[in-house]
Amino acid sequence: MRSATLFNRVVLVGTGSGIGPLLGHIQVPTCPFRLVWSTPNPVNTSGKDVVDAVYTAAPGAIVHDTKEQGRPDLVRQTWDAVQAFQAEAVIVISNEKSTKKVVYGMETRGVPPYGAIWDS
């Protein structure tokens, strides 16, 4: 998350419990951000306090409930958020498959992505 300090505007992408590492920036942002969070039953899995904290700190957050809405096209959602918010970079905290998809999708569109390297 320290990479967020390098940019003026970022999109944060989290799936499931990936919201945890993002909460520090969400609650005490170092730059303006837009949040894309995809998770099953946000209130049941993360708790009402976490969901309330997300909506309080990030009123424009995109919270995609995968139990209600199915799996999203995370690359499309991220790209849409980047364009709408005029973000300079994307930070993704997710599983290996989704992280690699979002990173590749943003790289091919010329947006600097930051996520786990998954090299070990």
TORKOL-4160 file (C-alpha; in steps of 0.2 Angstrom, whole numbers, padded with zeros to 4 digits, m for minus):
120
<pt num="1" X="0000" Y="0000" Z="0000"/>
<pt num="2" X="0015" Y="0012" Z="0001"/>
<pt num="3" X="0015" Y="0013" Z="m0017"/>
<pt num="4" X="m0001" Y="0023" Z="m0016"/>
<pt num="5" X="0009" Y="0038" Z="m0010"/>
<pt num="6" X="0017" Y="0039" Z="m0027"/>
<pt num="7" X="0001" Y="0044" Z="m0035"/>
<pt num="8" X="m0012" Y="0058" Z="m0035"/>
<pt num="9" X="m0027" Y="0046" Z="m0038"/>
<pt num="10" X="m0028" Y="0027" Z="m0037"/>
<pt num="11" X="m0041" Y="0013" Z="m0039"/>
<pt num="12" X="m0040" Y="0000" Z="m0025"/>
<pt num="13" X="m0046" Y="m0017" Z="m0030"/>
<pt num="14" X="m0049" Y="m0030" Z="m0017"/>
<pt num="15" X="m0058" Y="m0047" Z="m0017"/>
<pt num="16" X="m0065" Y="m0056" Z="m0001"/>
<pt num="17" X="m0054" Y="m0053" Z="0014"/>
<pt num="18" X="m0042" Y="m0043" Z="0003"/>
<pt num="19" X="m0052" Y="m0028" Z="0010"/>
<pt num="20" X="m0042" Y="m0030" Z="0026"/>
<pt num="21" X="m0025" Y="m0024" Z="0020"/>
<pt num="22" X="m0034" Y="m0010" Z="0010"/>
<pt num="23" X="m0043" Y="m0003" Z="0026"/>
<pt num="24" X="m0028" Y="0006" Z="0032"/>
<pt num="25" X="m0028" Y="0017" Z="0016"/>
<pt num="26" X="m0047" Y="0018" Z="0015"/>
<pt num="27" X="m0048" Y="0025" Z="0033"/>
<pt num="28" X="m0033" Y="0036" Z="0032"/>
<pt num="29" X="m0030" Y="0039" Z="0014"/>
<pt num="30" X="m0013" Y="0046" Z="0007"/>
<pt num="31" X="m0022" Y="0051" Z="m0009"/>
<pt num="32" X="m0039" Y="0051" Z="m0017"/>
<pt num="33" X="m0045" Y="0034" Z="m0021"/>
<pt num="34" X="m0060" Y="0024" Z="m0029"/>
<pt num="35" X="m0063" Y="0006" Z="m0022"/>
<pt num="36" X="m0069" Y="m0009" Z="m0031"/>
<pt num="37" X="m0072" Y="m0023" Z="m0019"/>
<pt num="38" X="m0079" Y="m0040" Z="m0024"/>
<pt num="39" X="m0085" Y="m0052" Z="m0010"/>
<pt num="40" X="m0099" Y="m0064" Z="m0006"/>
<pt num="41" X="m0111" Y="m0057" Z="0007"/>
<pt num="42" X="m0101" Y="m0042" Z="0012"/>
<pt num="43" X="m0110" Y="m0040" Z="0029"/>
<pt num="44" X="m0110" Y="m0058" Z="0033"/>
<pt num="45" X="m0092" Y="m0062" Z="0029"/>
<pt num="46" X="m0083" Y="m0046" Z="0034"/>
<pt num="47" X="m0095" Y="m0039" Z="0047"/>
<pt num="48" X="m0106" Y="m0024" Z="0047"/>
<pt num="49" X="m0093" Y="m0013" Z="0055"/>
<pt num="50" X="m0081" Y="m0016" Z="0041"/>
<pt num="51" X="m0094" Y="m0013" Z="0028"/>
<pt num="52" X="m0100" Y="0003" Z="0037"/>
<pt num="53" X="m0082" Y="0009" Z="0037"/>
<pt num="54" X="m0080" Y="0006" Z="0019"/>
<pt num="55" X="m0095" Y="0016" Z="0014"/>
<pt num="56" X="m0091" Y="0030" Z="0026"/>
<pt num="57" X="m0073" Y="0032" Z="0020"/>
<pt num="58" X="m0077" Y="0028" Z="0002"/>
<pt num="59" X="m0095" Y="0034" Z="m0003"/>
<pt num="60" X="m0092" Y="0030" Z="m0021"/>
<pt num="61" X="m0086" Y="0012" Z="m0018"/>
<pt num="62" X="m0091" Y="m0002" Z="m0029"/>
<pt num="63" X="m0095" Y="m0016" Z="m0018"/>
<pt num="64" X="m0100" Y="m0031" Z="m0029"/>
<pt num="65" X="m0109" Y="m0045" Z="m0019"/>
<pt num="66" X="m0104" Y="m0061" Z="m0028"/>
<pt num="67" X="m0118" Y="m0071" Z="m0020"/>
<pt num="68" X="m0131" Y="m0059" Z="m0027"/>
<pt num="69" X="m0123" Y="m0054" Z="m0043"/>
<pt num="70" X="m0112" Y="m0068" Z="m0048"/>
<pt num="71" X="m0093" Y="m0066" Z="m0052"/>
<pt num="72" X="m0089" Y="m0049" Z="m0059"/>
<pt num="73" X="m0078" Y="m0045" Z="m0074"/>
<pt num="74" X="m0065" Y="m0038" Z="m0062"/>
<pt num="75" X="m0054" Y="m0031" Z="m0076"/>
<pt num="76" X="m0069" Y="m0022" Z="m0084"/>
<pt num="77" X="m0075" Y="m0015" Z="m0067"/>
<pt num="78" X="m0057" Y="m0009" Z="m0063"/>
<pt num="79" X="m0055" Y="m0001" Z="m0080"/>
<pt num="80" X="m0071" Y="0008" Z="m0079"/>
<pt num="81" X="m0066" Y="0015" Z="m0062"/>
<pt num="82" X="m0049" Y="0020" Z="m0068"/>
<pt num="83" X="m0057" Y="0030" Z="m0082"/>
<pt num="84" X="m0072" Y="0037" Z="m0072"/>
<pt num="85" X="m0060" Y="0043" Z="m0058"/>
<pt num="86" X="m0045" Y="0047" Z="m0069"/>
<pt num="87" X="m0034" Y="0036" Z="m0058"/>
<pt num="88" X="m0015" Y="0036" Z="m0061"/>
<pt num="89" X="m0013" Y="0018" Z="m0055"/>
<pt num="90" X="m0021" Y="0002" Z="m0048"/>
<pt num="91" X="m0017" Y="m0007" Z="m0032"/>
<pt num="92" X="m0025" Y="m0025" Z="m0031"/>
<pt num="93" X="m0026" Y="m0036" Z="m0016"/>
<pt num="94" X="m0033" Y="m0053" Z="m0022"/>
<pt num="95" X="m0030" Y="m0071" Z="m0025"/>
<pt num="96" X="m0017" Y="m0076" Z="m0038"/>
<pt num="97" X="m0028" Y="m0078" Z="m0052"/>
<pt num="98" X="m0038" Y="m0062" Z="m0050"/>
<pt num="99" X="m0022" Y="m0052" Z="m0046"/>
<pt num="100" X="m0014" Y="m0058" Z="m0062"/>
<pt num="101" X="m0029" Y="m0054" Z="m0073"/>
<pt num="102" X="m0031" Y="m0037" Z="m0066"/>
<pt num="103" X="m0013" Y="m0033" Z="m0067"/>
<pt num="104" X="m0012" Y="m0039" Z="m0085"/>
<pt num="105" X="m0028" Y="m0030" Z="m0090"/>
<pt num="106" X="m0021" Y="m0014" Z="m0083"/>
<pt num="107" X="m0004" Y="m0016" Z="m0090"/>
<pt num="108" X="m0011" Y="m0018" Z="m0108"/>
<pt num="109" X="m0021" Y="m0002" Z="m0105"/>
<pt num="110" X="m0006" Y="0008" Z="m0100"/>
<pt num="111" X="m0011" Y="0009" Z="m0082"/>
<pt num="112" X="0002" Y="0005" Z="m0069"/>
<pt num="113" X="m0004" Y="m0009" Z="m0058"/>
<pt num="114" X="0003" Y="m0015" Z="m0041"/>
<pt num="115" X="m0001" Y="m0032" Z="m0034"/>
<pt num="116" X="0007" Y="m0047" Z="m0027"/>
<pt num="117" X="0021" Y="m0055" Z="m0037"/>
<pt num="118" X="0017" Y="m0073" Z="m0033"/>
<pt num="119" X="0035" Y="m0079" Z="m0037"/>
<pt num="120" X="0037" Y="m0091" Z="m0023"/>
